[in-house]
Amino acid sequence: MADGNFMIPQVGIIQSLNISVACAVTLYEAFRQKNLSGHYDQRRLDDGRYNELLHEWSFKKDSD
């Protein structure tokens, strides 16, 4: 029922990764590629929206 799949190349005697390690490797690789392409070099939100979200996320009540 998955939309797609991909392979994580591995070298050595280990033939599989547990889900948490596979997730970490995948997220790091996505970050690495986006970082190399300059995706994180500048903020894409205008100052108003940025400050609005910063305030919302910083002062969220525990009861929410």
C-alpha positions as CSV (number, residue, x, y, z in Angstrom):
1,M,0.0,0.0,0.0
2,A,3.1,2.3,-0.2
3,D,3.2,5.1,-2.7
4,G,6.8,4.2,-3.5
5,N,10.0,2.8,-2.2
6,F,13.8,3.3,-2.4
7,M,16.9,1.4,-1.5
8,I,19.5,2.5,1.0
9,P,22.9,1.1,-0.3
10,Q,24.8,-0.8,2.4
11,V,28.3,-2.3,2.5
12,G,29.4,-5.0,4.9
13,I,27.7,-7.9,6.6
14,I,24.6,-6.0,7.8
15,Q,21.8,-6.6,5.3
16,S,19.0,-4.5,6.8
17,L,18.5,-1.5,9.1
18,N,15.8,-1.2,11.7
19,I,13.2,1.4,11.0
20,S,14.6,4.1,13.2
21,V,18.0,3.9,11.7
22,A,16.6,3.8,8.1
23,C,14.5,6.9,9.0
24,A,17.5,8.8,10.4
25,V,19.7,7.9,7.4
26,T,16.9,9.0,5.0
27,L,16.2,12.3,6.8
28,Y,19.9,13.2,7.0
29,E,20.4,12.5,3.3
30,A,17.4,14.7,2.4
31,F,18.9,17.5,4.6
32,R,22.4,17.0,3.1
33,Q,21.1,17.3,-0.5
34,K,18.9,20.3,0.2
35,N,21.7,22.0,2.1
36,L,24.1,21.4,-0.8
37,S,21.6,22.9,-3.3
38,G,21.3,26.1,-1.2
39,H,17.7,25.4,0.0
40,Y,18.5,26.7,3.5
41,D,20.5,29.7,2.5
42,Q,17.7,32.2,2.9
43,R,14.3,32.3,4.6
44,R,11.4,31.9,2.2
45,L,8.7,33.4,4.5
46,D,8.1,37.1,4.7
47,D,9.0,38.7,8.1
48,G,5.4,39.1,9.2
49,R,4.5,35.4,8.7
50,Y,7.9,34.3,10.1
51,N,7.3,36.3,13.3
52,E,3.7,35.1,13.5
53,L,4.7,31.4,13.4
54,L,7.6,32.0,15.7
55,H,5.3,33.5,18.3
56,E,2.7,30.7,17.8
57,W,5.2,27.9,18.1
58,S,7.1,29.5,21.0
59,F,4.2,30.2,23.3
60,K,2.0,27.1,22.7
61,K,0.2,26.1,25.8
62,D,0.6,22.5,27.1
63,S,-3.2,22.1,27.3
64,D,-3.5,22.6,23.4
